[in-house]
């Protein structure tokens, strides 16, 4: 999900790290799913959102929407 956002914004994890001041390791963990954006500090979410020209709410809502879509898809598959 986070990697998709970077692709959509046409930015690499390295460039986002430089632009936001968030460690590359944190961004890498977000991209590979090792860390969830909801577990990041407010400051980290703020820095990432600002660097991606988004609001914190947009960033978090995007993640929540993806989770909801995934849950719906899993429920649909279970019903089949």
N, CA, C and O atoms as a GROMACS GRO file, in nm:
protein
  320
    1UNK      N    1   0.083  -0.119   0.000
    1UNK     CA    2   0.000   0.000   0.000
    1UNK      C    3   0.087   0.126   0.000
    1UNK      O    4   0.068   0.215  -0.083
    2UNK      N    5   0.182   0.134   0.092
    2UNK     CA    6   0.266   0.254   0.098
    2UNK      C    7   0.352   0.264  -0.027
    2UNK      O    8   0.375   0.374  -0.079
    3UNK      N    9   0.400   0.151  -0.075
    3UNK     CA   10   0.480   0.152  -0.198
    3UNK      C   11   0.395   0.202  -0.315
    3UNK      O   12   0.445   0.275  -0.401
    4UNK      N   13   0.268   0.164  -0.318
    4UNK     CA   14   0.178   0.212  -0.423
    4UNK      C   15   0.164   0.364  -0.419
    4UNK      O   16   0.159   0.430  -0.522
    5UNK      N   17   0.158   0.418  -0.298
    5UNK     CA   18   0.149   0.562  -0.282
    5UNK      C   19   0.273   0.630  -0.337
    5UNK      O   20   0.264   0.732  -0.405
    6UNK      N   21   0.390   0.574  -0.308
    6UNK     CA   22   0.514   0.631  -0.361
    6UNK      C   23   0.516   0.625  -0.514
    6UNK      O   24   0.557   0.720  -0.580
    7UNK      N   25   0.471   0.513  -0.568
    7UNK     CA   26   0.464   0.501  -0.715
    7UNK      C   27   0.368   0.603  -0.773
    7UNK      O   28   0.396   0.665  -0.876
    8UNK      N   29   0.254   0.621  -0.708
    8UNK     CA   30   0.154   0.718  -0.755
    8UNK      C   31   0.211   0.860  -0.752
    8UNK      O   32   0.185   0.939  -0.842
    9UNK      N   33   0.287   0.891  -0.648
    9UNK     CA   34   0.346   1.024  -0.634
    9UNK      C   35   0.478   1.037  -0.711
    9UNK      O   36   0.539   1.144  -0.713
   10UNK      N   37   0.520   0.926  -0.775
   10UNK     CA   38   0.644   0.924  -0.854
   10UNK      C   39   0.765   0.971  -0.773
   10UNK      O   40   0.839   1.062  -0.813
   11UNK      N   41   0.783   0.907  -0.658
   11UNK     CA   42   0.895   0.939  -0.570
   11UNK      C   43   0.953   0.809  -0.516
   11UNK      O   44   0.880   0.715  -0.486
   12UNK      N   45   1.085   0.806  -0.503
   12UNK     CA   46   1.149   0.687  -0.447
   12UNK      C   47   1.152   0.697  -0.295
   12UNK      O   48   1.135   0.805  -0.238
   13UNK      N   49   1.172   0.584  -0.232
   13UNK     CA   50   1.182   0.581  -0.086
   13UNK      C   51   1.302   0.665  -0.041
   13UNK      O   52   1.294   0.736   0.059
   14UNK      N   53   1.411   0.658  -0.115
   14UNK     CA   54   1.529   0.736  -0.081
   14UNK      C   55   1.502   0.885  -0.087
   14UNK      O   56   1.537   0.960   0.004
   15UNK      N   57   1.437   0.928  -0.195
   15UNK     CA   58   1.408   1.071  -0.210
   15UNK      C   59   1.310   1.117  -0.102
   15UNK      O   60   1.323   1.228  -0.049
   16UNK      N   61   1.211   1.033  -0.069
   16UNK     CA   62   1.116   1.068   0.037
   16UNK      C   63   1.188   1.082   0.170
   16UNK      O   64   1.157   1.172   0.249
   17UNK      N   65   1.283   0.995   0.196
   17UNK     CA   66   1.360   1.004   0.320
   17UNK      C   67   1.436   1.137   0.327
   17UNK      O   68   1.436   1.204   0.430
   18UNK      N   69   1.499   1.173   0.217
   18UNK     CA   70   1.574   1.300   0.213
   18UNK      C   71   1.482   1.420   0.227
   18UNK      O   72   1.512   1.514   0.300
   19UNK      N   73   1.368   1.415   0.157
   19UNK     CA   74   1.275   1.528   0.157
   19UNK      C   75   1.204   1.544   0.291
   19UNK      O   76   1.178   1.656   0.335
   20UNK      N   77   1.172   1.432   0.356
   20UNK     CA   78   1.091   1.437   0.478
   20UNK      C   79   1.173   1.441   0.606
   20UNK      O   80   1.126   1.488   0.709
   21UNK      N   81   1.296   1.391   0.599
   21UNK     CA   82   1.376   1.381   0.720
   21UNK      C   83   1.344   1.256   0.801
   21UNK      O   84   1.396   1.238   0.911
   22UNK      N   85   1.259   1.169   0.747
   22UNK     CA   86   1.226   1.041   0.810
   22UNK      C   87   1.331   0.941   0.767
   22UNK      O   88   1.366   0.934   0.649
   23UNK      N   89   1.384   0.862   0.860
   23UNK     CA   90   1.489   0.766   0.822
   23UNK      C   91   1.445   0.672   0.710
   23UNK      O   92   1.330   0.628   0.705
   24UNK      N   93   1.539   0.643   0.621
   24UNK     CA   94   1.512   0.552   0.510
   24UNK      C   95   1.463   0.417   0.562
   24UNK      O   96   1.375   0.356   0.501
   25UNK      N   97   1.518   0.370   0.672
   25UNK     CA   98   1.478   0.240   0.728
   25UNK      C   99   1.330   0.238   0.763
   25UNK      O  100   1.262   0.138   0.742
   26UNK      N  101   1.280   0.348   0.816
   26UNK     CA  102   1.137   0.357   0.850
   26UNK      C  103   1.052   0.350   0.724
   26UNK      O  104   0.953   0.277   0.719
   27UNK      N  105   1.092   0.425   0.622
   27UNK     CA  106   1.016   0.425   0.496
   27UNK      C  107   1.023   0.287   0.432
   27UNK      O  108   0.924   0.240   0.377
   28UNK      N  109   1.138   0.223   0.436
   28UNK     CA  110   1.153   0.088   0.383
   28UNK      C  111   1.060  -0.010   0.456
   28UNK      O  112   0.996  -0.094   0.393
   29UNK      N  113   1.053   0.002   0.589
   29UNK     CA  114   0.965  -0.084   0.667
   29UNK      C  115   0.819  -0.061   0.631
   29UNK      O  116   0.740  -0.155   0.628
   30UNK      N  117   0.782   0.064   0.604
   30UNK     CA  118   0.645   0.095   0.561
   30UNK      C  119   0.617   0.033   0.424
   30UNK      O  120   0.509  -0.021   0.401
   31UNK      N  121   0.713   0.041   0.336
   31UNK     CA  122   0.695  -0.010   0.200
   31UNK      C  123   0.679  -0.162   0.197
   31UNK      O  124   0.600  -0.216   0.120
   32UNK      N  125   0.754  -0.231   0.281
   32UNK     CA  126   0.749  -0.378   0.279
   32UNK      C  127   0.643  -0.434   0.373
   32UNK      O  128   0.623  -0.555   0.379
   33UNK      N  129   0.574  -0.346   0.446
   33UNK     CA  130   0.467  -0.392   0.534
   33UNK      C  131   0.513  -0.432   0.672
   33UNK      O  132   0.432  -0.480   0.752
   34UNK      N  133   0.639  -0.413   0.702
   34UNK     CA  134   0.691  -0.448   0.834
   34UNK      C  135   0.637  -0.354   0.942
   34UNK      O  136   0.619  -0.393   1.057
   35UNK      N  137   0.611  -0.229   0.903
   35UNK     CA  138   0.554  -0.127   0.991
   35UNK      C  139   0.429  -0.072   0.926
   35UNK      O  140   0.423  -0.058   0.804
   36UNK      N  141   0.330  -0.039   1.007
   36UNK     CA  142   0.208   0.022   0.955
   36UNK      C  143   0.210   0.171   0.988
   36UNK      O  144   0.263   0.212   1.092
   37UNK      N  145   0.153   0.250   0.900
   37UNK     CA  146   0.152   0.395   0.918
   37UNK      C  147   0.081   0.433   1.048
   37UNK      O  148   0.116   0.534   1.110
   38UNK      N  149  -0.017   0.353   1.090
   38UNK     CA  150  -0.090   0.382   1.213
   38UNK      C  151  -0.002   0.370   1.337
   38UNK      O  152  -0.034   0.426   1.442
   39UNK      N  153   0.107   0.297   1.326
   39UNK     CA  154   0.199   0.277   1.439
   39UNK      C  155   0.308   0.385   1.445
   39UNK      O  156   0.383   0.391   1.542
   40UNK      N  157   0.316   0.468   1.344
   40UNK     CA  158   0.416   0.575   1.341
   40UNK      C  159   0.373   0.690   1.431
   40UNK      O  160   0.254   0.707   1.459
   41UNK      N  161   0.470   0.767   1.476
   41UNK     CA  162   0.438   0.884   1.556
   41UNK      C  163   0.369   0.989   1.470
   41UNK      O  164   0.379   0.987   1.347
   42UNK      N  165   0.298   1.080   1.536
   42UNK     CA  166   0.230   1.188   1.464
   42UNK      C  167   0.332   1.271   1.387
   42UNK      O  168   0.304   1.316   1.276
   43UNK      N  169   0.450   1.292   1.444
   43UNK     CA  170   0.553   1.370   1.376
   43UNK      C  171   0.598   1.302   1.247
   43UNK      O  172   0.618   1.368   1.146
   44UNK      N  173   0.615   1.170   1.251
   44UNK     CA  174   0.655   1.095   1.132
   44UNK      C  175   0.548   1.104   1.024
   44UNK      O  176   0.578   1.128   0.907
   45UNK      N  177   0.422   1.084   1.063
   45UNK     CA  178   0.312   1.093   0.966
   45UNK      C  179   0.306   1.234   0.909
   45UNK      O  180   0.286   1.251   0.788
   46UNK      N  181   0.324   1.335   0.994
   46UNK     CA  182   0.323   1.474   0.947
   46UNK      C  183   0.434   1.498   0.844
   46UNK      O  184   0.409   1.556   0.739
   47UNK      N  185   0.554   1.454   0.875
   47UNK     CA  186   0.668   1.476   0.784
   47UNK      C  187   0.646   1.406   0.650
   47UNK      O  188   0.673   1.463   0.544
   48UNK      N  189   0.597   1.281   0.656
   48UNK     CA  190   0.572   1.207   0.532
   48UNK      C  191   0.462   1.273   0.451
   48UNK      O  192   0.474   1.290   0.330
   49UNK      N  193   0.354   1.310   0.518
   49UNK     CA  194   0.241   1.374   0.449
   49UNK      C  195   0.285   1.504   0.384
   49UNK      O  196   0.250   1.531   0.269
   50UNK      N  197   0.360   1.585   0.457
   50UNK     CA  198   0.405   1.713   0.403
   50UNK      C  199   0.495   1.692   0.281
   50UNK      O  200   0.483   1.763   0.181
   51UNK      N  201   0.585   1.595   0.289
   51UNK     CA  202   0.676   1.567   0.178
   51UNK      C  203   0.602   1.513   0.056
   51UNK      O  204   0.646   1.530  -0.057
   52UNK      N  205   0.488   1.447   0.080
   52UNK     CA  206   0.408   1.391  -0.030
   52UNK      C  207   0.296   1.484  -0.073
   52UNK      O  208   0.213   1.448  -0.157
   53UNK      N  209   0.293   1.605  -0.015
   53UNK     CA  210   0.192   1.705  -0.048
   53UNK      C  211   0.051   1.651  -0.019
   53UNK      O  212  -0.040   1.662  -0.101
   54UNK      N  213   0.037   1.594   0.100
   54UNK     CA  214  -0.090   1.539   0.145
   54UNK      C  215  -0.114   1.589   0.287
   54UNK      O  216  -0.024   1.641   0.353
   55UNK      N  217  -0.237   1.573   0.333
   55UNK     CA  218  -0.263   1.598   0.475
   55UNK      C  219  -0.243   1.467   0.550
   55UNK      O  220  -0.242   1.359   0.491
   56UNK      N  221  -0.226   1.477   0.680
   56UNK     CA  222  -0.213   1.357   0.762
   56UNK      C  223  -0.340   1.273   0.750
   56UNK      O  224  -0.335   1.150   0.745
   57UNK      N  225  -0.454   1.341   0.746
   57UNK     CA  226  -0.582   1.271   0.737
   57UNK      C  227  -0.592   1.192   0.607
   57UNK      O  228  -0.639   1.078   0.606
   58UNK      N  229  -0.548   1.253   0.496
   58UNK     CA  230  -0.550   1.183   0.367
   58UNK      C  231  -0.463   1.058   0.371
   58UNK      O  232  -0.500   0.953   0.320
   59UNK      N  233  -0.347   1.072   0.433
   59UNK     CA  234  -0.255   0.960   0.440
   59UNK      C  235  -0.315   0.846   0.524
   59UNK      O  236  -0.312   0.730   0.483
   60UNK      N  237  -0.369   0.880   0.639
   60UNK     CA  238  -0.427   0.778   0.726
   60UNK      C  239  -0.557   0.724   0.670
   60UNK      O  240  -0.584   0.604   0.680
   61UNK      N  241  -0.638   0.809   0.610
   61UNK     CA  242  -0.765   0.764   0.552
   61UNK      C  243  -0.738   0.669   0.437
   61UNK      O  244  -0.809   0.569   0.421
   62UNK      N  245  -0.639   0.698   0.356
   62UNK     CA  246  -0.603   0.609   0.247
   62UNK      C  247  -0.569   0.471   0.297
   62UNK      O  248  -0.606   0.371   0.235
   63UNK      N  249  -0.500   0.463   0.407
   63UNK     CA  250  -0.463   0.333   0.466
   63UNK      C  251  -0.588   0.264   0.520
   63UNK      O  252  -0.604   0.143   0.503
   64UNK      N  253  -0.675   0.340   0.586
   64UNK     CA  254  -0.796   0.281   0.642
   64UNK      C  255  -0.888   0.232   0.530
   64UNK      O  256  -0.949   0.126   0.543
   65UNK      N  257  -0.898   0.307   0.421
   65UNK     CA  258  -0.980   0.264   0.307
   65UNK      C  259  -0.925   0.135   0.248
   65UNK      O  260  -1.002   0.046   0.212
   66UNK      N  261  -0.794   0.125   0.238
   66UNK     CA  262  -0.733   0.004   0.184
   66UNK      C  263  -0.762  -0.116   0.274
   66UNK      O  264  -0.790  -0.225   0.225
   67UNK      N  265  -0.756  -0.095   0.405
   67UNK     CA  266  -0.786  -0.203   0.499
   67UNK      C  267  -0.931  -0.246   0.487
   67UNK      O  268  -0.962  -0.365   0.488
   68UNK      N  269  -1.021  -0.150   0.475
   68UNK     CA  270  -1.162  -0.180   0.462
   68UNK      C  271  -1.188  -0.258   0.333
   68UNK      O  272  -1.265  -0.354   0.332
   69UNK      N  273  -1.126  -0.216   0.224
   69UNK     CA  274  -1.141  -0.287   0.096
   69UNK      C  275  -1.088  -0.429   0.106
   69UNK      O  276  -1.149  -0.522   0.052
   70UNK      N  277  -0.977  -0.447   0.174
   70UNK     CA  278  -0.918  -0.580   0.190
   70UNK      C  279  -1.010  -0.668   0.274
   70UNK      O  280  -1.027  -0.786   0.243
   71UNK      N  281  -1.070  -0.613   0.380
   71UNK     CA  282  -1.162  -0.689   0.463
   71UNK      C  283  -1.284  -0.730   0.382
   71UNK      O  284  -1.330  -0.844   0.393
   72UNK      N  285  -1.337  -0.640   0.302
   72UNK     CA  286  -1.453  -0.671   0.218
   72UNK      C  287  -1.418  -0.782   0.120
   72UNK      O  288  -1.498  -0.873   0.098
   73UNK      N  289  -1.300  -0.774   0.060
   73UNK     CA  290  -1.257  -0.875  -0.036
   73UNK      C  291  -1.244  -1.011   0.033
   73UNK      O  292  -1.284  -1.114  -0.023
   74UNK      N  293  -1.187  -1.013   0.153
   74UNK     CA  294  -1.173  -1.138   0.227
   74UNK      C  295  -1.308  -1.198   0.263
   74UNK      O  296  -1.327  -1.319   0.256
   75UNK      N  297  -1.403  -1.113   0.302
   75UNK     CA  298  -1.536  -1.159   0.335
   75UNK      C  299  -1.606  -1.215   0.211
   75UNK      O  300  -1.676  -1.316   0.219
   76UNK      N  301  -1.587  -1.151   0.097
   76UNK     CA  302  -1.646  -1.198  -0.028
   76UNK      C  303  -1.592  -1.336  -0.065
   76UNK      O  304  -1.667  -1.425  -0.104
   77UNK      N  305  -1.461  -1.351  -0.051
   77UNK     CA  306  -1.399  -1.480  -0.083
   77UNK      C  307  -1.449  -1.590   0.011
   77UNK      O  308  -1.472  -1.703  -0.032
   78UNK      N  309  -1.467  -1.556   0.139
   78UNK     CA  310  -1.514  -1.654   0.236
   78UNK      C  311  -1.656  -1.698   0.205
   78UNK      O  312  -1.693  -1.812   0.232
   79UNK      N  313  -1.736  -1.608   0.148
   79UNK     CA  314  -1.876  -1.640   0.115
   79UNK      C  315  -1.887  -1.728  -0.007
   79UNK      O  316  -1.990  -1.794  -0.026
   80UNK      N  317  -1.784  -1.732  -0.090
   80UNK     CA  318  -1.790  -1.812  -0.215
   80UNK      C  319  -1.775  -1.959  -0.190
   80UNK      O  320  -1.777  -2.038  -0.284
   0.00000   0.00000   0.00000
